[in-house]
């Protein structure tokens, strides 16, 4: 089973002086992950993550240049690469799939061409730089479609449809992947991983529309997706599609306590008010040991259920001055103005707020050895 990490913010962390420790010893976390059996790095790619005035959106500034720099570092340490194409200038997930600024006037025909051209360009550059991916995501958490509204699958009333438009866009991306990197495996990645009806609907439509892909991808965060039992029950039901199955994102907190920056407690996505999950929280409290046991058990269950890969999302995203999930300009682009800009995911890392390695980190070594 592939063991992977998504550390797309890592270069930004280093630029802000982040340091990582095992006890009193400073370590290179990428080397340490490799020693523990991690063999893949997932790197997201945003089209143009800065405002029209040139202000960066932050959260790693994950444009194609960041992909090339980070992938070169990763390959030098022995990693294989997964390219995660978002087809947006910033965060793309089930709640937002904003059209890149340069594409806003396109109709469906021109939008499909743009997806093809952008995908082809990214992969051609990666090939030329010696960092071609072995795995490619065509879209990120595309449960509700991409490039809204043209490729949106769910309306405000929860009614689902519009697969013809959506599949035109996805087909264009997949076709570019096959042309430029024919040996790479293509992933179609959803969240809502405890929702059997949506998974059956989505992948049945991929089948009926003749979409050429290789891997069913799922996100799993128990805060939103329920118990591991619900996850694997759903994924087992997807076996009849004849595809490999991967968990593209997972994570779990080591604390519900906020960190302090400049004397101010900073907001977390998952805090004491939003962390309780029936059937999960009782067994895995948000403590360093609870996090380690969650990671251990999920890795073991993934192996038992024939999952071919699992990726931990942003295990190195430490808090600090200048480390943000979005700049003000980034918030404006995704229409989420007025929130804190600080790192809201820091309590899901595999290092604590001071950069000290947590027990969950070494569960990868246990999994790789078993």
C-alpha positions in Angstrom: 0.0 0.0 0.0 1.3 3.5 -0.9 1.9 5.7 2.1 1.8 9.3 1.1 1.8 12.9 2.4 0.5 16.2 1.0 2.9 18.9 2.2 2.2 21.5 -0.4 2.9 24.3 2.1 6.3 23.0 3.0 8.5 25.5 1.1 6.5 28.4 2.6 7.1 26.9 6.0 10.8 26.8 5.4 10.8 30.4 4.2 9.3 31.4 7.5 11.9 29.6 9.5 9.9 26.5 10.5 12.0 23.8 12.4 11.1 20.2 13.2 12.4 18.2 16.1 12.6 14.7 17.4 13.2 15.3 21.1 16.1 17.8 21.3 17.4 16.9 17.8 16.4 19.0 14.8 15.4 16.8 11.9 14.5 17.0 8.2 10.9 15.8 8.3 10.9 14.7 4.6 13.9 12.4 5.3 12.2 11.1 8.5 9.0 10.3 6.6 11.0 8.3 4.0 12.7 6.3 6.8 9.2 5.5 8.1 8.1 4.1 4.7 6.4 7.1 3.1 7.0 6.9 -0.6 4.7 9.5 -2.3 4.3 13.2 -2.1 1.0 14.8 -3.3 1.4 18.5 -4.4 -1.5 20.7 -5.3 -1.4 23.1 -8.3 -3.5 26.3 -8.5 -3.7 28.2 -11.8 -2.8 31.7 -10.6 -2.8 32.1 -6.8 -2.4 35.9 -6.6 -4.7 38.9 -7.1 -4.8 41.0 -10.2 -2.5 43.4 -8.3 0.0 40.6 -7.6 -0.8 40.0 -4.0 -0.2 36.3 -3.2 -3.1 34.2 -1.8 -0.6 32.3 0.5 -1.3 28.8 1.9 1.8 27.7 0.0 1.3 29.8 -3.1 0.8 26.5 -4.9 1.3 27.5 -8.6 3.2 25.4 -11.1 6.5 26.9 -10.0 6.0 25.7 -6.4 5.1 22.3 -7.8 8.4 22.1 -9.7 10.5 23.3 -6.8 8.9 21.0 -4.2 8.8 18.0 -6.6 12.5 18.4 -7.3 13.2 18.4 -3.5 11.0 15.4 -3.0 12.5 13.4 -5.8 16.0 14.1 -4.5 14.9 12.4 -1.3 13.3 9.4 -3.0 9.7 10.3 -3.2 7.4 9.7 -6.2 5.0 12.4 -7.1 1.2 13.0 -7.3 0.1 16.2 -9.1 -3.2 17.5 -7.7 -4.8 19.9 -10.3 -7.5 22.1 -8.8 -8.5 24.1 -11.9 -8.9 27.2 -9.8 -6.7 30.0 -8.6 -7.1 29.0 -5.0 -8.8 26.4 -2.8 -11.2 24.0 -4.5 -13.4 21.7 -2.5 -17.1 20.6 -2.3 -18.1 24.1 -1.2 -16.2 26.1 -3.8 -14.8 25.5 -7.3 -14.1 29.0 -8.5 -13.2 29.6 -12.1 -9.7 30.9 -12.7 -9.7 34.7 -13.2 -8.4 34.2 -16.8 -11.3 31.9 -17.7 -14.3 33.7 -16.3 -15.8 34.6 -19.7 -15.5 31.2 -21.3 -18.5 29.1 -22.5 -18.5 25.3 -22.1 -16.6 24.7 -25.3 -13.8 27.2 -24.5 -13.7 26.0 -20.9 -13.1 22.4 -22.0 -10.3 23.6 -24.2 -8.8 25.6 -21.3 -8.8 22.5 -19.1 -7.1 20.5 -21.8 -4.5 23.2 -22.5 -3.7 23.9 -18.8 -3.4 20.2 -18.0 -1.2 19.6 -21.0 1.0 22.7 -20.1 1.5 21.6 -16.5 2.5 18.1 -17.4 4.7 19.2 -20.3 6.6 21.5 -17.9 6.8 18.8 -15.3 8.3 16.4 -17.8 10.8 19.0 -19.0 11.9 19.6 -15.4 12.3 15.9 -14.6 9.4 15.8 -12.2 6.7 14.1 -14.1 4.0 12.7 -11.8 3.2 9.1 -11.5 -0.3 9.9 -10.3 -2.5 12.8 -11.4 -5.7 14.1 -9.9 -8.0 15.7 -12.4 -9.8 18.1 -10.0 -9.8 18.2 -6.2 -12.8 17.0 -4.1 -15.1 17.2 -7.1 -18.1 15.7 -5.5 -20.2 18.7 -6.5 -18.4 19.3 -9.8 -15.7 21.8 -11.0 -15.5 25.2 -12.6 -18.8 26.4 -11.3 -21.4 27.1 -12.6 -20.6 25.4 -15.9 -19.5 22.1 -14.4 -21.5 22.2 -11.1 -23.3 19.0 -10.2 -25.4 20.0 -7.2 -27.6 23.1 -7.1 -28.6 25.1 -4.0 -31.5 22.8 -3.3 -29.3 19.7 -3.2 -30.6 18.4 -6.6 -27.8 16.7 -8.6 -27.4 16.7 -12.4 -25.4 18.4 -15.2 -23.1 15.4 -15.8 -22.9 16.1 -19.5 -21.2 19.4 -19.0 -19.1 18.1 -16.1 -17.9 15.1 -18.1 -16.8 17.3 -21.0 -14.5 19.2 -18.7 -13.2 16.1 -16.9 -12.7 14.2 -20.2 -10.5 17.1 -21.5 -8.2 16.9 -18.5 -8.0 13.1 -18.6 -7.2 13.2 -22.4 -4.3 15.6 -21.8 -2.9 13.3 -19.1 -3.0 10.3 -21.5 -1.3 12.3 -24.2 1.6 13.8 -22.2 2.1 11.2 -19.4 0.6 7.9 -20.7 2.1 5.8 -17.9 0.6 8.0 -15.1 -2.5 6.8 -13.3 -5.5 9.2 -13.3 -7.5 9.8 -10.1 -11.0 11.2 -9.7 -11.3 12.4 -6.1 -14.4 13.0 -4.1 -15.1 13.7 -0.4 -18.4 12.8 1.4 -16.8 9.3 1.8 -19.7 7.9 3.9 -22.3 8.7 1.2 -22.9 5.6 -0.8 -25.6 7.1 -3.0 -23.4 9.9 -4.2 -20.4 7.6 -4.9 -22.6 5.2 -6.9 -24.2 8.1 -8.8 -20.9 9.8 -9.6 -18.8 6.8 -10.7 -21.8 5.3 -12.6 -21.9 8.5 -14.6 -18.2 8.3 -15.2 -18.8 4.8 -16.6 -21.7 5.7 -18.8 -19.9 8.8 -20.1 -16.8 6.8 -21.0 -14.4 8.8 -18.8 -10.9 7.3 -19.0 -9.5 7.1 -15.4 -7.8 4.6 -13.2 -8.4 5.3 -9.5 -11.3 6.2 -7.3 -10.1 8.7 -4.7 -11.8 9.7 -1.4 -11.1 12.1 1.4 -11.7 10.9 4.9 -12.0 13.3 7.9 -14.3 11.8 10.6 -15.5 15.3 11.6 -17.4 15.4 8.3 -17.5 11.8 7.1 -18.4 9.7 10.0 -16.8 6.5 11.3 -14.1 4.4 9.6 -16.7 1.6 9.3 -18.9 3.8 7.2 -15.9 4.8 5.1 -14.8 1.3 4.2 -18.4 0.1 3.8 -18.9 2.7 1.1 -15.5 2.0 -0.6 -16.2 -1.8 -0.7 -19.4 -1.0 -2.6 -17.3 0.8 -5.2 -15.3 -2.3 -6.1 -17.7 -3.2 -8.9 -16.4 -0.2 -10.9 -13.2 -2.2 -11.4 -10.8 0.6 -10.3 -8.2 0.8 -7.6 -9.2 2.9 -4.6 -7.1 5.4 -2.6 -7.7 7.7 0.3 -6.3 11.0 -1.0 -6.7 13.0 2.2 -7.0 12.1 5.9 -6.1 13.7 9.1 -6.9 13.8 12.8 -6.1 16.3 15.6 -3.7 16.0 18.5 -5.4 18.7 20.5 -8.5 20.9 20.5 -6.7 23.7 22.2 -5.8 26.8 20.1 -2.3 28.0 19.7 -1.3 31.5 20.6 0.3 34.0 18.2 1.2 37.5 19.3 -0.6 36.8 22.5 -3.8 36.0 20.8 -5.5 32.5 20.6 -6.0 31.6 17.0 -9.1 30.0 15.5 -9.0 26.3 14.5 -11.3 24.6 12.0 -11.6 21.7 14.4 -11.8 22.9 18.0 -13.5 21.7 21.2 -16.9 22.7 19.9 -16.6 21.0 16.5 -14.6 17.9 17.3 -17.1 15.4 18.6 -17.9 12.5 16.3 -20.1 9.7 17.6 -18.3 6.4 17.5 -14.9 8.0 16.9 -14.3 10.6 19.7 -14.9 8.1 22.5 -12.2 5.9 21.1 -9.8 8.5 19.8 -9.7 11.7 21.9 -8.0 14.7 20.5 -4.7 14.0 22.3 -1.3 13.0 21.0 -2.0 9.4 21.9 -5.6 9.5 20.5 -4.2 10.8 17.2 -1.6 8.1 17.1 -4.1 5.4 17.7 -6.5 6.8 15.0 -3.6 6.9 12.4 -2.5 3.3 13.4 -6.0 1.9 13.1 -6.9 3.7 9.9 -3.7 2.5 8.2 -4.3 -1.1 9.3 -8.0 -1.0 8.2 -7.0 0.5 4.8 -4.6 -2.5 4.3 -7.2 -5.0 5.4 -9.8 -3.4 2.9 -7.4 -3.5 -0.1 -6.9 0.3 -0.3 -3.9 0.9 -2.6 -2.8 4.2 -1.1 -3.4 6.6 1.7 -2.2 10.2 2.1 -2.0 12.4 5.2 -3.0 16.0 4.5 -0.6 18.7 5.5 1.2 17.0 8.4 3.9 19.7 8.4 1.7 22.9 8.4 3.0 24.4 11.6 1.6 27.7 12.9 3.7 30.9 12.8 3.9 34.5 11.8 3.1 34.8 8.1 1.8 31.2 7.9 -1.8 31.6 6.7 -4.6 29.5 5.2 -5.4 32.6 3.0 -4.4 36.2 2.6 -7.0 38.9 2.5 -6.8 38.8 -1.3 -7.2 35.0 -1.2 -10.3 35.3 1.0 -11.8 37.8 -1.5 -11.3 35.4 -4.4 -13.1 32.6 -2.6 -15.7 35.0 -1.1 -14.8 34.2 2.5 -13.9 37.7 3.7 -13.6 38.6 7.3 -12.2 35.4 8.8 -8.9 35.1 10.5 -6.1 34.5 8.0 -3.9 32.4 10.3 -3.3 28.7 10.0 -6.6 27.0 11.1 -5.3 23.4 10.5 -2.3 23.4 12.7 -3.8 21.0 15.3 -4.0 18.3 12.6 -0.3 18.2 12.1 2.0 15.3 13.0 4.2 17.8 14.8 3.0 19.9 17.7 2.8 23.7 17.7 6.5 23.9 18.6 7.6 21.5 15.9 8.0 18.5 18.1 7.3 15.1 16.5 4.2 13.5 17.7 3.6 9.8 18.3 1.4 9.4 15.3 4.4 10.2 13.0 5.9 6.8 13.8 2.8 4.8 13.1 3.8 5.0 9.4 6.9 2.9 10.2 4.7 0.4 12.0 2.4 0.2 9.0 5.2 -0.2 6.5 6.7 -3.0 8.5 3.5 -5.0 8.9 
